[in-house]
Amino acid sequence: MSYYLIYPLLAAGAGACIALQASANSRFRDNIDNPRYAAFFSICGTFVTAVSAMLVLRPPPPSADGLRQTEWWNWIGGPLGALIVLAGATLVRDLGAALFIACVVAGQLLGSLVLDHFALMGLPEQPITPGRVLGALLVVAGVVCIKYL
């Protein structure tokens, strides 16, 4: 089986995990009555998982040179991930899992189109085309359908 099939399936599985995570964090928020603590404890679980994986897999450490040469924006993944976790803990209860994820996907897609078009953050340039705009509009239409139909 080629990576052309496996990679999209893995990405879809990751998407399903995001829906599960957001729903679990929302329920956690209900149980402890605080979305900030729900996000905090979720991120603690992420930290424990990452440390455990590093201890088990024992990858070689990155070079000091590599760390020094890293652009500042390479370090924003963690804080942005924390914001996503907090958003799920805060919003899923009111929006529902499907609408929350649909809105997240729409935001991801629109942001990704801009990143690709302007070749930002080290990505190869992939211009916005009519087909890409149509795809984005279909995702936005899906959000509208999930919300109102």
C-alpha positions as CSV (number, residue, x, y, z in Angstrom):
1,M,0.0,0.0,0.0
2,S,1.4,3.4,-0.9
3,Y,1.8,6.4,1.2
4,Y,-0.8,8.1,-1.0
5,L,-3.5,6.0,0.8
6,I,-1.9,5.5,4.2
7,Y,-1.0,9.1,4.9
8,P,-4.5,10.4,4.3
9,L,-6.0,7.6,6.4
10,L,-3.5,8.5,9.2
11,A,-4.5,12.2,8.9
12,A,-8.2,11.2,9.1
13,G,-7.5,9.1,12.2
14,A,-5.7,12.1,13.7
15,G,-8.8,14.2,12.9
16,A,-11.0,11.7,14.7
17,C,-8.6,11.9,17.7
18,I,-9.0,15.7,17.7
19,A,-12.8,15.3,17.9
20,L,-12.4,12.8,20.7
21,Q,-10.0,15.1,22.5
22,A,-12.2,18.1,22.3
23,S,-15.2,16.1,23.5
24,A,-13.2,14.6,26.4
25,N,-11.9,18.1,27.4
26,S,-15.4,19.5,27.2
27,R,-16.7,16.8,29.5
28,F,-13.7,17.4,31.8
29,R,-14.7,21.0,31.9
30,D,-18.2,20.1,33.0
31,N,-16.9,17.8,35.7
32,I,-14.5,20.4,37.2
33,D,-16.4,23.5,36.1
34,N,-13.3,25.3,34.7
35,P,-12.2,25.2,31.1
36,R,-8.7,26.5,32.0
37,Y,-8.1,23.6,34.3
38,A,-9.5,21.1,31.8
39,A,-7.0,22.4,29.3
40,F,-4.2,22.4,31.8
41,F,-4.8,18.8,32.9
42,S,-5.1,17.7,29.2
43,I,-1.8,19.4,28.4
44,C,-0.2,17.6,31.4
45,G,-1.3,14.4,29.9
46,T,0.3,15.4,26.6
47,F,3.6,16.2,28.5
48,V,3.6,12.8,30.3
49,T,2.9,11.0,27.0
50,A,5.7,12.9,25.2
51,V,8.2,12.3,28.1
52,S,7.3,8.6,28.2
53,A,7.7,8.3,24.4
54,M,11.2,9.9,24.6
55,L,12.2,7.6,27.4
56,V,11.1,4.5,25.6
57,L,12.2,5.4,22.1
58,R,15.4,7.2,23.1
59,P,15.9,9.3,20.0
60,P,19.2,11.1,19.6
61,P,19.1,14.7,20.9
62,P,19.1,17.6,18.4
63,S,22.3,19.4,18.0
64,A,22.9,22.7,19.8
65,D,23.6,24.3,16.5
66,G,20.3,23.1,15.1
67,L,18.4,24.5,18.1
68,R,20.2,27.8,17.8
69,Q,19.4,28.1,14.1
70,T,15.7,27.4,14.5
71,E,13.5,30.3,13.6
72,W,11.4,31.8,16.4
73,W,8.1,30.7,14.9
74,N,9.2,27.0,15.2
75,W,8.5,27.3,18.9
76,I,4.9,28.5,18.7
77,G,3.4,25.0,18.1
78,G,3.1,24.2,21.8
79,P,1.4,27.5,22.8
80,L,-0.9,27.2,19.7
81,G,-1.7,23.6,20.7
82,A,-2.6,24.8,24.2
83,L,-5.0,27.4,22.7
84,I,-6.6,24.6,20.6
85,V,-7.1,22.4,23.7
86,L,-8.5,25.4,25.6
87,A,-10.9,26.2,22.7
88,G,-12.2,22.6,22.7
89,A,-12.7,22.6,26.4
90,T,-14.5,25.9,26.2
91,L,-16.6,25.7,23.0
92,V,-17.6,22.1,22.4
93,R,-20.2,22.1,25.1
94,D,-22.1,25.0,23.4
95,L,-21.3,24.2,19.8
96,G,-21.3,20.4,19.9
97,A,-18.4,18.3,18.6
98,A,-19.4,18.3,14.9
99,L,-19.8,22.1,14.6
100,F,-16.7,22.7,16.6
101,I,-14.6,20.4,14.4
102,A,-16.2,21.8,11.2
103,C,-15.3,25.3,12.3
104,V,-11.7,24.2,13.2
105,V,-11.3,22.5,9.9
106,A,-12.6,25.5,8.0
107,G,-10.2,27.7,9.9
108,Q,-7.3,25.3,9.3
109,L,-8.1,25.2,5.6
110,L,-8.4,29.0,5.1
111,G,-5.2,29.5,7.1
112,S,-3.5,26.8,5.1
113,L,-4.4,28.3,1.8
114,V,-2.8,31.6,2.9
115,L,0.3,29.8,4.2
116,D,0.6,27.8,0.9
117,H,-0.1,30.8,-1.4
118,F,2.5,33.0,0.2
119,A,5.0,30.2,0.9
120,L,5.1,31.2,4.6
121,M,6.8,29.3,7.4
122,G,9.1,27.4,5.0
123,L,6.3,25.8,2.9
124,P,6.6,25.4,-0.8
125,E,4.5,27.9,-2.8
126,Q,1.1,26.5,-3.9
127,P,-0.9,29.3,-5.4
128,I,-4.6,29.7,-4.6
129,T,-6.5,28.4,-7.6
130,P,-10.2,28.3,-8.5
131,G,-10.3,24.7,-7.4
132,R,-8.8,25.4,-4.1
133,V,-11.2,28.3,-3.5
134,L,-14.1,26.0,-4.5
135,G,-12.8,23.4,-2.0
136,A,-12.6,26.0,0.8
137,L,-16.1,27.2,0.0
138,L,-17.4,23.7,0.1
139,V,-15.9,23.3,3.6
140,V,-17.5,26.5,4.7
141,A,-20.8,25.3,3.2
142,G,-20.4,22.2,5.3
143,V,-20.1,24.3,8.4
144,V,-23.3,26.1,7.5
145,C,-25.1,22.8,6.8
146,I,-23.9,21.4,10.2
147,K,-25.0,24.5,12.0
148,Y,-28.4,25.2,10.3
149,L,-29.6,22.0,8.6
